[in-house]
Amino acid sequence: MASVALWAPQAIAQSPSPAQQKVIKKAPTKKAAPAVKEDVDDDDKAPDTGASSASELQCELGHKITVFHNAEDDQHIALRWQKKVHRLTRVGTSTGAHRYENRKNGLVWIGIPGKSMLLDSKKGQQLANECHSAEQLAPKS
């Protein structure tokens, strides 16, 4: 009687020989570092407060901040904090808040209709909170 094989061995997967392999070259990656460098270089510029309007703000714990707005340049503000004037650049937000940053110093200024605050992004802490201008503190009639 002839024996019948009840199972068939499966083909063993083999890797292709070097002659059968395809060589795929990757495209060189593009670097986006110069855009960040421009932002940091922009932070180094001395703010021009000559043609700007100034707003004095009173904050919690007795802190005072002066914000200089130039009507001709809505992308930058100058901010006086602890006897130094810093230039901050506008950053887009999805919430409608006014956000300005100086990446070199780590300063972040956020302004919403009810209050403003100053943050230190390098240390991860608030520098001044509950900052209000005279207009924001005035009673509404």
SVG drawing of the C-alpha trace seen along z (x, -y; Angstrom):
<svg xmlns="http://www.w3.org/2000/svg" viewBox="-24 -109 48 111">
<polyline fill="none" stroke="black" stroke-width="0.4" points="0.0,0.0 1.2,-3.4 1.5,-6.0 -0.2,-9.3 1.3,-12.5 -1.3,-14.2 0.5,-17.5 2.5,-19.5 5.5,-21.5 5.1,-25.2 7.6,-27.2 10.3,-28.7 10.6,-32.4 14.0,-33.4 15.4,-36.9 16.2,-38.1 19.7,-37.8 21.8,-40.9 21.2,-40.9 17.4,-40.9 17.4,-43.7 16.4,-47.2 18.4,-50.2 16.2,-53.0 17.8,-56.4 16.3,-58.9 15.9,-62.5 18.1,-64.8 16.2,-66.4 15.7,-70.2 16.6,-72.1 14.1,-74.7 16.6,-76.1 17.1,-79.5 13.5,-80.5 13.9,-80.1 17.2,-82.0 15.5,-84.9 12.9,-85.0 15.7,-85.0 17.6,-87.7 14.4,-89.7 14.2,-89.5 17.7,-91.1 16.6,-94.4 16.2,-97.3 12.6,-98.4 11.7,-101.8 9.2,-103.4 9.4,-106.9 6.2,-106.8 4.4,-104.3 1.6,-104.7 2.2,-103.5 -0.2,-101.6 0.6,-101.2 -0.6,-98.0 -1.0,-97.2 -0.5,-93.5 -0.8,-91.2 1.8,-91.5 2.6,-95.1 4.2,-94.5 4.0,-97.2 4.4,-96.7 4.4,-99.2 3.4,-98.0 4.3,-100.1 2.1,-99.7 3.1,-101.2 0.2,-101.8 2.4,-101.2 3.7,-97.8 1.1,-95.4 3.5,-92.5 5.6,-93.7 5.3,-95.4 7.8,-96.7 7.4,-95.7 9.0,-97.3 9.6,-94.7 11.9,-95.2 13.6,-98.3 14.3,-96.6 12.5,-97.1 12.0,-94.0 10.9,-93.6 8.2,-90.9 6.9,-89.4 3.3,-88.5 2.5,-84.8 -0.8,-83.6 -3.4,-81.9 -6.6,-80.0 -8.4,-81.6 -8.2,-85.2 -5.9,-86.1 -3.0,-88.5 0.2,-86.5 3.7,-88.0 7.0,-86.2 10.7,-87.0 12.2,-83.5 15.7,-84.6 14.7,-85.8 11.8,-83.3 9.2,-86.1 5.6,-85.4 2.9,-88.2 -0.7,-87.0 -3.5,-89.6 -7.2,-88.8 -10.0,-91.3 -10.2,-90.8 -6.6,-90.7 -3.0,-90.1 -0.1,-88.0 3.6,-87.7 5.2,-84.2 8.8,-82.9 8.8,-80.0 12.3,-79.0 11.6,-78.5 7.9,-77.6 6.5,-80.1 4.4,-83.2 6.2,-86.5 3.1,-88.7 -0.6,-87.8 -3.9,-89.7 -2.4,-92.7 -5.0,-95.4 -4.9,-98.7 -6.8,-101.8 -9.5,-101.1 -10.0,-97.5 -10.3,-98.7 -12.7,-101.5 -16.3,-100.7 -18.6,-100.1 -21.8,-102.1"/>
</svg>
